[in-house]
């Protein structure tokens, strides 16, 4: 699918936010710098009800959010130099617990991070639109992908 602008990104995030089971998902966000990963996360967090400032966790590596009945963890592994840093930081415990986990640059934690339910790959095209590829990697991911497709999205 192609997102022509940020409004399309926001519409996708809103559709995803309304899906049952999202609160237990692990979602990988892949793409080069400036592809729109953090923008997508910001729109998703807003659609889920997060108030206040939504910061990129580039330097902190993780930003936690608490909503009524939902824990959300936004990771940005861009600054990891060695996948073992993931283990040393105690992220295994976070991923083993309940809540929505959103991981930018998951390849930097390769071999340590559990398999994602849904992978979202963003590519900036020459015309500045975003080419988006969604890949379900678990039954939950397939359910989310199917629901998004049924509500007007495409894979």
N, CA, C and O atoms as a GROMACS GRO file, in nm:
protein
  620
    1UNK      N    1   0.085  -0.117   0.000
    1UNK     CA    2   0.000   0.000   0.000
    1UNK      C    3   0.089   0.123   0.000
    1UNK      O    4   0.207   0.115   0.032
    2UNK      N    5   0.031   0.236  -0.036
    2UNK     CA    6   0.105   0.362  -0.040
    2UNK      C    7   0.030   0.464   0.046
    2UNK      O    8  -0.091   0.480   0.034
    3UNK      N    9   0.105   0.530   0.132
    3UNK     CA   10   0.050   0.641   0.209
    3UNK      C   11   0.096   0.768   0.141
    3UNK      O   12   0.215   0.798   0.141
    4UNK      N   13   0.004   0.844   0.082
    4UNK     CA   14   0.043   0.965   0.009
    4UNK      C   15   0.087   1.079   0.099
    4UNK      O   16   0.160   1.169   0.056
    5UNK      N   17   0.042   1.077   0.226
    5UNK     CA   18   0.074   1.188   0.315
    5UNK      C   19   0.056   1.144   0.461
    5UNK      O   20   0.022   1.030   0.489
    6UNK      N   21   0.079   1.237   0.551
    6UNK     CA   22   0.069   1.206   0.694
    6UNK      C   23  -0.075   1.176   0.735
    6UNK      O   24  -0.097   1.102   0.831
    7UNK      N   25  -0.171   1.231   0.665
    7UNK     CA   26  -0.311   1.202   0.694
    7UNK      C   27  -0.338   1.052   0.675
    7UNK      O   28  -0.413   0.993   0.753
    8UNK      N   29  -0.279   0.992   0.574
    8UNK     CA   30  -0.294   0.848   0.551
    8UNK      C   31  -0.227   0.768   0.662
    8UNK      O   32  -0.279   0.664   0.704
    9UNK      N   33  -0.113   0.816   0.710
    9UNK     CA   34  -0.045   0.751   0.823
    9UNK      C   35  -0.135   0.755   0.945
    9UNK      O   36  -0.151   0.655   1.014
   10UNK      N   37  -0.194   0.870   0.971
   10UNK     CA   38  -0.283   0.886   1.086
   10UNK      C   39  -0.406   0.796   1.072
   10UNK      O   40  -0.449   0.736   1.170
   11UNK      N   41  -0.464   0.786   0.953
   11UNK     CA   42  -0.581   0.701   0.931
   11UNK      C   43  -0.547   0.554   0.958
   11UNK      O   44  -0.627   0.482   1.019
   12UNK      N   45  -0.430   0.510   0.914
   12UNK     CA   46  -0.388   0.372   0.940
   12UNK      C   47  -0.371   0.351   1.090
   12UNK      O   48  -0.420   0.251   1.144
   13UNK      N   49  -0.304   0.443   1.157
   13UNK     CA   50  -0.281   0.431   1.301
   13UNK      C   51  -0.413   0.425   1.377
   13UNK      O   52  -0.427   0.347   1.471
   14UNK      N   53  -0.509   0.504   1.337
   14UNK     CA   54  -0.641   0.504   1.401
   14UNK      C   55  -0.710   0.370   1.380
   14UNK      O   56  -0.770   0.316   1.473
   15UNK      N   57  -0.702   0.316   1.260
   15UNK     CA   58  -0.762   0.185   1.232
   15UNK      C   59  -0.695   0.076   1.316
   15UNK      O   60  -0.762  -0.011   1.371
   16UNK      N   61  -0.563   0.081   1.324
   16UNK     CA   62  -0.489  -0.019   1.401
   16UNK      C   63  -0.522  -0.008   1.550
   16UNK      O   64  -0.537  -0.110   1.618
   17UNK      N   65  -0.535   0.114   1.600
   17UNK     CA   66  -0.563   0.136   1.743
   17UNK      C   67  -0.695   0.073   1.786
   17UNK      O   68  -0.711   0.036   1.903
   18UNK      N   69  -0.788   0.060   1.695
   18UNK     CA   70  -0.919   0.006   1.729
   18UNK      C   71  -0.928  -0.145   1.725
   18UNK      O   72  -1.037  -0.200   1.744
   19UNK      N   73  -0.818  -0.214   1.701
   19UNK     CA   74  -0.824  -0.360   1.686
   19UNK      C   75  -0.809  -0.433   1.818
   19UNK      O   76  -0.718  -0.405   1.896
   20UNK      N   77  -0.901  -0.528   1.844
   20UNK     CA   78  -0.888  -0.610   1.964
   20UNK      C   79  -0.758  -0.690   1.959
   20UNK      O   80  -0.717  -0.738   1.854
   21UNK      N   81  -0.695  -0.703   2.072
   21UNK     CA   82  -0.571  -0.779   2.080
   21UNK      C   83  -0.446  -0.696   2.060
   21UNK      O   84  -0.336  -0.742   2.088
   22UNK      N   85  -0.462  -0.574   2.012
   22UNK     CA   86  -0.345  -0.489   1.988
   22UNK      C   87  -0.264  -0.469   2.116
   22UNK      O   88  -0.141  -0.459   2.112
   23UNK      N   89  -0.332  -0.463   2.229
   23UNK     CA   90  -0.265  -0.436   2.356
   23UNK      C   91  -0.168  -0.544   2.401
   23UNK      O   92  -0.098  -0.525   2.500
   24UNK      N   93  -0.163  -0.657   2.330
   24UNK     CA   94  -0.067  -0.763   2.363
   24UNK      C   95   0.032  -0.787   2.248
   24UNK      O   96   0.108  -0.883   2.252
   25UNK      N   97   0.031  -0.701   2.149
   25UNK     CA   98   0.112  -0.724   2.029
   25UNK      C   99   0.254  -0.671   2.043
   25UNK      O  100   0.282  -0.578   2.119
   26UNK      N  101   0.342  -0.734   1.967
   26UNK     CA  102   0.477  -0.684   1.944
   26UNK      C  103   0.480  -0.644   1.798
   26UNK      O  104   0.455  -0.725   1.709
   27UNK      N  105   0.511  -0.517   1.773
   27UNK     CA  106   0.512  -0.465   1.637
   27UNK      C  107   0.650  -0.410   1.606
   27UNK      O  108   0.702  -0.324   1.679
   28UNK      N  109   0.710  -0.459   1.498
   28UNK     CA  110   0.838  -0.407   1.449
   28UNK      C  111   0.809  -0.300   1.346
   28UNK      O  112   0.720  -0.314   1.262
   29UNK      N  113   0.886  -0.192   1.352
   29UNK     CA  114   0.877  -0.085   1.254
   29UNK      C  115   1.013  -0.075   1.186
   29UNK      O  116   1.114  -0.045   1.250
   30UNK      N  117   1.013  -0.100   1.057
   30UNK     CA  118   1.138  -0.100   0.982
   30UNK      C  119   1.137   0.009   0.876
   30UNK      O  120   1.032   0.043   0.821
   31UNK      N  121   1.254   0.063   0.849
   31UNK     CA  122   1.268   0.166   0.747
   31UNK      C  123   1.388   0.252   0.779
   31UNK      O  124   1.436   0.257   0.893
   32UNK      N  125   1.436   0.320   0.678
   32UNK     CA  126   1.552   0.407   0.695
   32UNK      C  127   1.517   0.529   0.780
   32UNK      O  128   1.400   0.552   0.811
   33UNK      N  129   1.618   0.606   0.818
   33UNK     CA  130   1.594   0.732   0.888
   33UNK      C  131   1.500   0.819   0.806
   33UNK      O  132   1.518   0.833   0.685
   34UNK      N  133   1.401   0.876   0.871
   34UNK     CA  134   1.307   0.964   0.803
   34UNK      C  135   1.195   0.893   0.729
   34UNK      O  136   1.118   0.958   0.658
   35UNK      N  137   1.184   0.762   0.743
   35UNK     CA  138   1.080   0.688   0.672
   35UNK      C  139   0.942   0.709   0.731
   35UNK      O  140   0.841   0.689   0.663
   36UNK      N  141   0.934   0.750   0.858
   36UNK     CA  142   0.805   0.776   0.920
   36UNK      C  143   0.768   0.681   1.032
   36UNK      O  144   0.652   0.675   1.072
   37UNK      N  145   0.865   0.608   1.084
   37UNK     CA  146   0.838   0.512   1.191
   37UNK      C  147   0.786   0.582   1.317
   37UNK      O  148   0.682   0.544   1.372
   38UNK      N  149   0.857   0.683   1.362
   38UNK     CA  150   0.818   0.753   1.483
   38UNK      C  151   0.687   0.830   1.461
   38UNK      O  152   0.606   0.839   1.553
   39UNK      N  153   0.667   0.884   1.344
   39UNK     CA  154   0.541   0.953   1.312
   39UNK      C  155   0.424   0.856   1.324
   39UNK      O  156   0.320   0.891   1.380
   40UNK      N  157   0.440   0.736   1.272
   40UNK     CA  158   0.336   0.634   1.283
   40UNK      C  159   0.309   0.603   1.430
   40UNK      O  160   0.193   0.596   1.472
   41UNK      N  161   0.414   0.584   1.509
   41UNK     CA  162   0.397   0.554   1.651
   41UNK      C  163   0.325   0.669   1.721
   41UNK      O  164   0.235   0.645   1.803
   42UNK      N  165   0.362   0.792   1.692
   42UNK     CA  166   0.295   0.906   1.756
   42UNK      C  167   0.145   0.905   1.727
   42UNK      O  168   0.064   0.925   1.817
   43UNK      N  169   0.109   0.882   1.601
   43UNK     CA  170  -0.034   0.878   1.566
   43UNK      C  171  -0.103   0.761   1.634
   43UNK      O  172  -0.217   0.774   1.678
   44UNK      N  173  -0.037   0.648   1.642
   44UNK     CA  174  -0.095   0.531   1.709
   44UNK      C  175  -0.117   0.559   1.858
   44UNK      O  176  -0.223   0.529   1.912
   45UNK      N  177  -0.017   0.616   1.924
   45UNK     CA  178  -0.030   0.646   2.066
   45UNK      C  179  -0.143   0.746   2.091
   45UNK      O  180  -0.220   0.731   2.186
   46UNK      N  181  -0.152   0.846   2.007
   46UNK     CA  182  -0.262   0.944   2.020
   46UNK      C  183  -0.397   0.875   2.002
   46UNK      O  184  -0.491   0.900   2.078
   47UNK      N  185  -0.407   0.788   1.901
   47UNK     CA  186  -0.532   0.717   1.876
   47UNK      C  187  -0.570   0.625   1.991
   47UNK      O  188  -0.688   0.599   2.014
   48UNK      N  189  -0.470   0.577   2.063
   48UNK     CA  190  -0.495   0.492   2.180
   48UNK      C  191  -0.531   0.572   2.304
   48UNK      O  192  -0.578   0.517   2.403
   49UNK      N  193  -0.508   0.704   2.299
   49UNK     CA  194  -0.545   0.789   2.410
   49UNK      C  195  -0.431   0.849   2.490
   49UNK      O  196  -0.455   0.909   2.595
   50UNK      N  197  -0.309   0.835   2.443
   50UNK     CA  198  -0.195   0.895   2.513
   50UNK      C  199  -0.205   1.047   2.500
   50UNK      O  200  -0.218   1.101   2.390
   51UNK      N  201  -0.198   1.114   2.614
   51UNK     CA  202  -0.202   1.260   2.620
   51UNK      C  203  -0.061   1.312   2.645
   51UNK      O  204   0.028   1.236   2.683
   52UNK      N  205  -0.040   1.440   2.623
   52UNK     CA  206   0.090   1.500   2.651
   52UNK      C  207   0.190   1.472   2.540
   52UNK      O  208   0.155   1.426   2.431
   53UNK      N  209   0.312   1.502   2.571
   53UNK     CA  210   0.420   1.491   2.472
   53UNK      C  211   0.454   1.345   2.443
   53UNK      O  212   0.468   1.264   2.534
   54UNK      N  213   0.467   1.314   2.316
   54UNK     CA  214   0.511   1.181   2.273
   54UNK      C  215   0.651   1.199   2.218
   54UNK      O  216   0.670   1.258   2.111
   55UNK      N  217   0.749   1.149   2.293
   55UNK     CA  218   0.889   1.169   2.257
   55UNK      C  219   0.944   1.048   2.181
   55UNK      O  220   0.900   0.935   2.201
   56UNK      N  221   1.039   1.076   2.095
   56UNK     CA  222   1.113   0.967   2.031
   56UNK      C  223   1.211   0.911   2.134
   56UNK      O  224   1.280   0.988   2.200
   57UNK      N  225   1.217   0.778   2.147
   57UNK     CA  226   1.308   0.720   2.246
   57UNK      C  227   1.449   0.697   2.192
   57UNK      O  228   1.520   0.609   2.241
   58UNK      N  229   1.491   0.774   2.092
   58UNK     CA  230   1.621   0.752   2.030
   58UNK      C  231   1.734   0.750   2.134
   58UNK      O  232   1.821   0.664   2.127
   59UNK      N  233   1.733   0.842   2.228
   59UNK     CA  234   1.841   0.848   2.326
   59UNK      C  235   1.811   0.766   2.451
   59UNK      O  236   1.902   0.708   2.509
   60UNK      N  237   1.686   0.761   2.491
   60UNK     CA  238   1.648   0.684   2.610
   60UNK      C  239   1.632   0.536   2.579
   60UNK      O  240   1.631   0.454   2.671
   61UNK      N  241   1.619   0.499   2.455
   61UNK     CA  242   1.598   0.365   2.402
   61UNK      C  243   1.453   0.318   2.422
   61UNK      O  244   1.398   0.251   2.334
   62UNK      N  245   1.391   0.352   2.535
   62UNK     CA  246   1.252   0.311   2.556
   62UNK      C  247   1.174   0.424   2.625
   62UNK      O  248   1.226   0.491   2.715
   63UNK      N  249   1.051   0.443   2.581
   63UNK     CA  250   0.958   0.535   2.646
   63UNK      C  251   0.835   0.455   2.683
   63UNK      O  252   0.767   0.402   2.595
   64UNK      N  253   0.803   0.444   2.813
   64UNK     CA  254   0.683   0.372   2.856
   64UNK      C  255   0.563   0.468   2.865
   64UNK      O  256   0.579   0.586   2.895
   65UNK      N  257   0.445   0.414   2.840
   65UNK     CA  258   0.320   0.488   2.853
   65UNK      C  259   0.220   0.399   2.925
   65UNK      O  260   0.214   0.278   2.900
   66UNK      N  261   0.143   0.456   3.015
   66UNK     CA  262   0.041   0.382   3.089
   66UNK      C  263  -0.095   0.444   3.063
   66UNK      O  264  -0.116   0.564   3.084
   67UNK      N  265  -0.185   0.362   3.017
   67UNK     CA  266  -0.324   0.401   3.001
   67UNK      C  267  -0.407   0.309   3.089
   67UNK      O  268  -0.355   0.208   3.137
   68UNK      N  269  -0.531   0.340   3.110
   68UNK     CA  270  -0.618   0.252   3.190
   68UNK      C  271  -0.622   0.114   3.125
   68UNK      O  272  -0.676   0.097   3.016
   69UNK      N  273  -0.564   0.016   3.193
   69UNK     CA  274  -0.567  -0.121   3.144
   69UNK      C  275  -0.471  -0.152   3.030
   69UNK      O  276  -0.480  -0.260   2.972
   70UNK      N  277  -0.380  -0.061   2.998
   70UNK     CA  278  -0.287  -0.086   2.887
   70UNK      C  279  -0.150  -0.024   2.914
   70UNK      O  280  -0.139   0.097   2.938
   71UNK      N  281  -0.048  -0.108   2.910
   71UNK     CA  282   0.090  -0.060   2.915
   71UNK      C  283   0.143  -0.061   2.772
   71UNK      O  284   0.119  -0.155   2.696
   72UNK      N  285   0.215   0.044   2.736
   72UNK     CA  286   0.273   0.056   2.603
   72UNK      C  287   0.421   0.087   2.620
   72UNK      O  288   0.459   0.170   2.704
   73UNK      N  289   0.503   0.020   2.541
   73UNK     CA  290   0.648   0.041   2.544
   73UNK      C  291   0.691   0.075   2.402
   73UNK      O  292   0.673  -0.005   2.311
   74UNK      N  293   0.750   0.193   2.384
   74UNK     CA  294   0.800   0.235   2.254
   74UNK      C  295   0.953   0.230   2.259
   74UNK      O  296   1.016   0.306   2.332
   75UNK      N  297   1.010   0.140   2.181
   75UNK     CA  298   1.154   0.120   2.177
   75UNK      C  299   1.213   0.179   2.050
   75UNK      O  300   1.150   0.176   1.944
   76UNK      N  301   1.333   0.231   2.060
   76UNK     CA  302   1.410   0.272   1.944
   76UNK      C  303   1.552   0.218   1.966
   76UNK      O  304   1.629   0.273   2.045
   77UNK      N  305   1.583   0.110   1.896
   77UNK     CA  306   1.712   0.043   1.915
   77UNK      C  307   1.823   0.098   1.826
   77UNK      O  308   1.929   0.036   1.815
   78UNK      N  309   1.800   0.211   1.762
   78UNK     CA  310   1.896   0.266   1.667
   78UNK      C  311   2.036   0.280   1.727
   78UNK      O  312   2.136   0.255   1.658
   79UNK      N  313   2.046   0.320   1.851
   79UNK     CA  314   2.176   0.346   1.914
   79UNK      C  315   2.242   0.223   1.975
   79UNK      O  316   2.352   0.233   2.028
   80UNK      N  317   2.177   0.108   1.968
   80UNK     CA  318   2.242  -0.014   2.018
   80UNK      C  319   2.358  -0.049   1.927
   80UNK      O  320   2.343  -0.055   1.805
   81UNK      N  321   2.473  -0.072   1.986
   81UNK     CA  322   2.590  -0.108   1.908
   81UNK      C  323   2.613  -0.259   1.904
   81UNK      O  324   2.681  -0.310   1.816
   82UNK      N  325   2.553  -0.328   2.000
   82UNK     CA  326   2.569  -0.472   2.010
   82UNK      C  327   2.436  -0.527   2.059
   82UNK      O  328   2.382  -0.476   2.157
   83UNK      N  329   2.382  -0.629   1.994
   83UNK     CA  330   2.253  -0.683   2.038
   83UNK      C  331   2.252  -0.726   2.184
   83UNK      O  332   2.145  -0.731   2.245
   84UNK      N  333   2.366  -0.756   2.241
   84UNK     CA  334   2.371  -0.796   2.383
   84UNK      C  335   2.331  -0.682   2.475
   84UNK      O  336   2.291  -0.706   2.590
   85UNK      N  337   2.341  -0.558   2.426
   85UNK     CA  338   2.297  -0.444   2.507
   85UNK      C  339   2.148  -0.456   2.539
   85UNK      O  340   2.103  -0.410   2.644
   86UNK      N  341   2.074  -0.517   2.449
   86UNK     CA  342   1.930  -0.540   2.470
   86UNK      C  343   1.910  -0.625   2.596
   86UNK      O  344   1.827  -0.594   2.681
   87UNK      N  345   1.987  -0.731   2.605
   87UNK     CA  346   1.979  -0.822   2.720
   87UNK      C  347   2.024  -0.750   2.847
   87UNK      O  348   1.958  -0.760   2.951
   88UNK      N  349   2.134  -0.680   2.839
   88UNK     CA  350   2.189  -0.611   2.956
   88UNK      C  351   2.094  -0.505   3.011
   88UNK      O  352   2.095  -0.477   3.131
   89UNK      N  353   2.012  -0.446   2.925
   89UNK     CA  354   1.920  -0.340   2.968
   89UNK      C  355   1.794  -0.396   3.035
   89UNK      O  356   1.714  -0.320   3.089
   90UNK      N  357   1.776  -0.527   3.032
   90UNK     CA  358   1.660  -0.587   3.097
   90UNK      C  359   1.534  -0.588   3.012
   90UNK      O  360   1.424  -0.604   3.065
   91UNK      N  361   1.549  -0.570   2.882
   91UNK     CA  362   1.432  -0.564   2.795
   91UNK      C  363   1.360  -0.698   2.785
   91UNK      O  364   1.241  -0.702   2.752
   92UNK      N  365   1.429  -0.807   2.812
   92UNK     CA  366   1.365  -0.939   2.808
   92UNK      C  367   1.243  -0.942   2.900
   92UNK      O  368   1.139  -0.997   2.864
   93UNK      N  369   1.257  -0.884   3.020
   93UNK     CA  370   1.147  -0.882   3.116
   93UNK      C  371   1.029  -0.801   3.064
   93UNK      O  372   0.914  -0.840   3.081
   94UNK      N  373   1.057  -0.689   3.000
   94UNK     CA  374   0.948  -0.606   2.945
   94UNK      C  375   0.875  -0.684   2.836
   94UNK      O  376   0.752  -0.687   2.835
   95UNK      N  377   0.949  -0.746   2.746
   95UNK     CA  378   0.886  -0.819   2.636
   95UNK      C  379   0.811  -0.942   2.685
   95UNK      O  380   0.718  -0.988   2.619
   96UNK      N  381   0.851  -0.996   2.800
   96UNK     CA  382   0.783  -1.114   2.855
   96UNK      C  383   0.653  -1.075   2.926
   96UNK      O  384   0.567  -1.161   2.949
   97UNK      N  385   0.637  -0.949   2.960
   97UNK     CA  386   0.520  -0.904   3.032
   97UNK      C  387   0.409  -0.857   2.940
   97UNK      O  388   0.424  -0.855   2.818
   98UNK      N  389   0.297  -0.819   3.000
   98UNK     CA  390   0.183  -0.772   2.920
   98UNK      C  391   0.207  -0.634   2.861
   98UNK      O  392   0.292  -0.559   2.909
   99UNK      N  393   0.133  -0.601   2.758
   99UNK     CA  394   0.137  -0.468   2.700
   99UNK      C  395   0.177  -0.468   2.554
   99UNK      O  396   0.225  -0.568   2.500
  100UNK      N  397   0.156  -0.355   2.492
  100UNK     CA  398   0.190  -0.332   2.352
  100UNK      C  399   0.337  -0.290   2.344
  100UNK      O  400   0.380  -0.198   2.414
  101UNK      N  401   0.412  -0.358   2.258
  101UNK     CA  402   0.553  -0.323   2.237
  101UNK      C  403   0.571  -0.279   2.092
  101UNK      O  404   0.538  -0.353   2.000
  102UNK      N  405   0.623  -0.158   2.074
  102UNK     CA  406   0.650  -0.101   1.943
  102UNK      C  407   0.800  -0.082   1.931
  102UNK      O  408   0.859  -0.008   2.010
  103UNK      N  409   0.863  -0.147   1.835
  103UNK     CA  410   1.010  -0.147   1.827
  103UNK      C  411   1.060  -0.094   1.694
  103UNK      O  412   1.039  -0.154   1.589
  104UNK      N  413   1.126   0.022   1.700
  104UNK     CA  414   1.194   0.075   1.584
  104UNK      C  415   1.335   0.018   1.581
  104UNK      O  416   1.395  -0.005   1.686
  105UNK      N  417   1.388  -0.005   1.463
  105UNK     CA  418   1.521  -0.061   1.442
  105UNK      C  419   1.538  -0.196   1.513
  105UNK      O  420   1.639  -0.216   1.582
  106UNK      N  421   1.444  -0.290   1.498
  106UNK     CA  422   1.454  -0.419   1.567
  106UNK      C  423   1.574  -0.501   1.525
  106UNK      O  424   1.620  -0.587   1.601
  107UNK      N  425   1.626  -0.477   1.406
  107UNK     CA  426   1.742  -0.553   1.360
  107UNK      C  427   1.864  -0.529   1.449
  107UNK      O  428   1.956  -0.611   1.451
  108UNK      N  429   1.866  -0.417   1.522
  108UNK     CA  430   1.978  -0.388   1.613
  108UNK      C  431   1.974  -0.477   1.738
  108UNK      O  432   2.072  -0.485   1.812
  109UNK      N  433   1.860  -0.543   1.760
  109UNK     CA  434   1.847  -0.636   1.874
  109UNK      C  435   1.830  -0.779   1.823
  109UNK      O  436   1.775  -0.865   1.891
  110UNK      N  437   1.878  -0.803   1.702
  110UNK     CA  438   1.862  -0.934   1.637
  110UNK      C  439   1.910  -1.047   1.726
  110UNK      O  440   2.016  -1.040   1.788
  111UNK      N  441   1.829  -1.151   1.731
  111UNK     CA  442   1.863  -1.269   1.808
  111UNK      C  443   1.824  -1.261   1.955
  111UNK      O  444   1.834  -1.360   2.027
  112UNK      N  445   1.781  -1.145   2.000
  112UNK     CA  446   1.743  -1.127   2.139
  112UNK      C  447   1.595  -1.094   2.154
  112UNK      O  448   1.528  -1.145   2.244
  113UNK      N  449   1.545  -1.010   2.066
  113UNK     CA  450   1.405  -0.970   2.072
  113UNK      C  451   1.316  -1.085   2.026
  113UNK      O  452   1.352  -1.154   1.930
  114UNK      N  453   1.204  -1.107   2.091
  114UNK     CA  454   1.113  -1.213   2.044
  114UNK      C  455   1.054  -1.177   1.908
  114UNK      O  456   1.052  -1.060   1.869
  115UNK      N  457   1.005  -1.277   1.839
  115UNK     CA  458   0.944  -1.254   1.708
  115UNK      C  459   0.826  -1.159   1.722
  115UNK      O  460   0.748  -1.168   1.817
  116UNK      N  461   0.815  -1.069   1.628
  116UNK     CA  462   0.705  -0.973   1.629
  116UNK      C  463   0.578  -1.038   1.576
  116UNK      O  464   0.583  -1.132   1.497
  117UNK      N  465   0.466  -0.985   1.620
  117UNK     CA  466   0.337  -1.029   1.566
  117UNK      C  467   0.313  -0.966   1.430
  117UNK      O  468   0.259  -1.029   1.340
  118UNK      N  469   0.353  -0.841   1.417
  118UNK     CA  470   0.330  -0.767   1.294
  118UNK      C  471   0.455  -0.685   1.262
  118UNK      O  472   0.512  -0.619   1.350
  119UNK      N  473   0.497  -0.690   1.136
  119UNK     CA  474   0.610  -0.609   1.092
  119UNK      C  475   0.556  -0.506   0.994
  119UNK      O  476   0.484  -0.539   0.900
  120UNK      N  477   0.593  -0.380   1.018
  120UNK     CA  478   0.554  -0.270   0.930
  120UNK      C  479   0.682  -0.213   0.870
  120UNK      O  480   0.767  -0.160   0.943
  121UNK      N  481   0.696  -0.224   0.739
  121UNK     CA  482   0.814  -0.172   0.669
  121UNK      C  483   0.773  -0.049   0.589
  121UNK      O  484   0.678  -0.053   0.512
  122UNK      N  485   0.847   0.060   0.609
  122UNK     CA  486   0.819   0.186   0.542
  122UNK      C  487   0.936   0.222   0.452
  122UNK      O  488   1.052   0.216   0.493
  123UNK      N  489   0.904   0.260   0.329
  123UNK     CA  490   1.005   0.303   0.234
  123UNK      C  491   0.961   0.436   0.174
  123UNK      O  492   0.848   0.448   0.127
  124UNK      N  493   1.050   0.536   0.176
  124UNK     CA  494   1.020   0.664   0.116
  124UNK      C  495   1.045   0.653  -0.035
  124UNK      O  496   1.153   0.614  -0.079
  125UNK      N  497   0.944   0.688  -0.111
  125UNK     CA  498   0.957   0.684  -0.257
  125UNK      C  499   1.005   0.820  -0.308
  125UNK      O  500   1.006   0.918  -0.234
  126UNK      N  501   1.043   0.824  -0.434
  126UNK     CA  502   1.096   0.948  -0.493
  126UNK      C  503   1.000   1.065  -0.479
  126UNK      O  504   1.043   1.180  -0.463
  127UNK      N  505   0.870   1.038  -0.484
  127UNK     CA  506   0.771   1.145  -0.473
  127UNK      C  507   0.735   1.178  -0.328
  127UNK      O  508   0.638   1.250  -0.303
  128UNK      N  509   0.813   1.124  -0.232
  128UNK     CA  510   0.797   1.148  -0.088
  128UNK      C  511   0.677   1.076  -0.027
  128UNK      O  512   0.649   1.094   0.092
  129UNK      N  513   0.606   0.995  -0.105
  129UNK     CA  514   0.502   0.911  -0.046
  129UNK      C  515   0.571   0.795   0.024
  129UNK      O  516   0.691   0.773   0.006
  130UNK      N  517   0.496   0.721   0.104
  130UNK     CA  518   0.552   0.606   0.176
  130UNK      C  519   0.494   0.477   0.120
  130UNK      O  520   0.372   0.460   0.114
  131UNK      N  521   0.582   0.388   0.080
  131UNK     CA  522   0.540   0.253   0.043
  131UNK      C  523   0.540   0.172   0.173
  131UNK      O  524   0.640   0.171   0.246
  132UNK      N  525   0.430   0.105   0.200
  132UNK     CA  526   0.413   0.036   0.327
  132UNK      C  527   0.390  -0.112   0.300
  132UNK      O  528   0.304  -0.150   0.220
  133UNK      N  529   0.466  -0.194   0.369
  133UNK     CA  530   0.448  -0.340   0.360
  133UNK      C  531   0.418  -0.392   0.499
  133UNK      O  532   0.495  -0.370   0.593
  134UNK      N  533   0.307  -0.463   0.512
  134UNK     CA  534   0.265  -0.521   0.639
  134UNK      C  535   0.283  -0.671   0.631
  134UNK      O  536   0.241  -0.734   0.534
  135UNK      N  537   0.346  -0.729   0.733
  135UNK     CA  538   0.371  -0.872   0.735
  135UNK      C  539   0.330  -0.929   0.870
  135UNK      O  540   0.386  -0.892   0.974
  136UNK      N  541   0.232  -1.018   0.868
  136UNK     CA  542   0.190  -1.088   0.990
  136UNK      C  543   0.290  -1.200   1.016
  136UNK      O  544   0.329  -1.272   0.924
  137UNK      N  545   0.331  -1.215   1.142
  137UNK     CA  546   0.429  -1.317   1.178
  137UNK      C  547   0.379  -1.408   1.290
  137UNK      O  548   0.457  -1.485   1.346
  138UNK      N  549   0.250  -1.398   1.322
  138UNK     CA  550   0.191  -1.480   1.427
  138UNK      C  551   0.040  -1.481   1.405
  138UNK      O  552  -0.011  -1.403   1.324
  139UNK      N  553  -0.032  -1.567   1.475
  139UNK     CA  554  -0.179  -1.563   1.464
  139UNK      C  555  -0.237  -1.427   1.503
  139UNK      O  556  -0.330  -1.379   1.437
  140UNK      N  557  -0.183  -1.363   1.609
  140UNK     CA  558  -0.230  -1.230   1.646
  140UNK      C  559  -0.201  -1.131   1.534
  140UNK      O  560  -0.287  -1.048   1.501
  141UNK      N  561  -0.083  -1.137   1.476
  141UNK     CA  562  -0.049  -1.049   1.366
  141UNK      C  563  -0.142  -1.069   1.247
  141UNK      O  564  -0.182  -0.972   1.183
  142UNK      N  565  -0.175  -1.195   1.218
  142UNK     CA  566  -0.267  -1.224   1.107
  142UNK      C  567  -0.405  -1.167   1.136
  142UNK      O  568  -0.472  -1.116   1.046
  143UNK      N  569  -0.448  -1.177   1.262
  143UNK     CA  570  -0.578  -1.122   1.301
  143UNK      C  571  -0.579  -0.969   1.285
  143UNK      O  572  -0.675  -0.912   1.233
  144UNK      N  573  -0.472  -0.904   1.331
  144UNK     CA  574  -0.462  -0.759   1.317
  144UNK      C  575  -0.460  -0.718   1.170
  144UNK      O  576  -0.529  -0.625   1.129
  145UNK      N  577  -0.380  -0.788   1.092
  145UNK     CA  578  -0.368  -0.756   0.949
  145UNK      C  579  -0.501  -0.776   0.878
  145UNK      O  580  -0.541  -0.693   0.797
  146UNK      N  581  -0.568  -0.885   0.908
  146UNK     CA  582  -0.698  -0.913   0.847
  146UNK      C  583  -0.799  -0.804   0.883
  146UNK      O  584  -0.874  -0.758   0.797
  147UNK      N  585  -0.802  -0.764   1.008
  147UNK     CA  586  -0.896  -0.661   1.053
  147UNK      C  587  -0.867  -0.528   0.986
  147UNK      O  588  -0.959  -0.457   0.947
  148UNK      N  589  -0.740  -0.493   0.972
  148UNK     CA  590  -0.704  -0.368   0.906
  148UNK      C  591  -0.743  -0.373   0.760
  148UNK      O  592  -0.794  -0.275   0.705
  149UNK      N  593  -0.718  -0.486   0.696
  149UNK     CA  594  -0.754  -0.504   0.555
  149UNK      C  595  -0.905  -0.493   0.539
  149UNK      O  596  -0.954  -0.431   0.444
  150UNK      N  597  -0.980  -0.554   0.632
  150UNK     CA  598  -1.126  -0.550   0.626
  150UNK      C  599  -1.183  -0.411   0.647
  150UNK      O  600  -1.295  -0.382   0.604
  151UNK      N  601  -1.106  -0.321   0.713
  151UNK     CA  602  -1.155  -0.186   0.737
  151UNK      C  603  -1.102  -0.087   0.634
  151UNK      O  604  -1.103   0.034   0.656
  152UNK      N  605  -1.057  -0.139   0.522
  152UNK     CA  606  -1.016  -0.049   0.415
  152UNK      C  607  -0.867  -0.042   0.392
  152UNK      O  608  -0.823   0.019   0.295
  153UNK      N  609  -0.788  -0.104   0.478
  153UNK     CA  610  -0.644  -0.105   0.456
  153UNK      C  611  -0.606  -0.214   0.358
  153UNK      O  612  -0.690  -0.296   0.320
  154UNK      N  613  -0.484  -0.217   0.319
  154UNK     CA  614  -0.433  -0.323   0.232
  154UNK      C  615  -0.305  -0.373   0.292
  154UNK      O  616  -0.241  -0.306   0.373
  155UNK      N  617  -0.267  -0.491   0.250
  155UNK     CA  618  -0.140  -0.545   0.294
  155UNK      C  619  -0.038  -0.514   0.189
  155UNK      O  620   0.079  -0.550   0.203
   0.00000   0.00000   0.00000
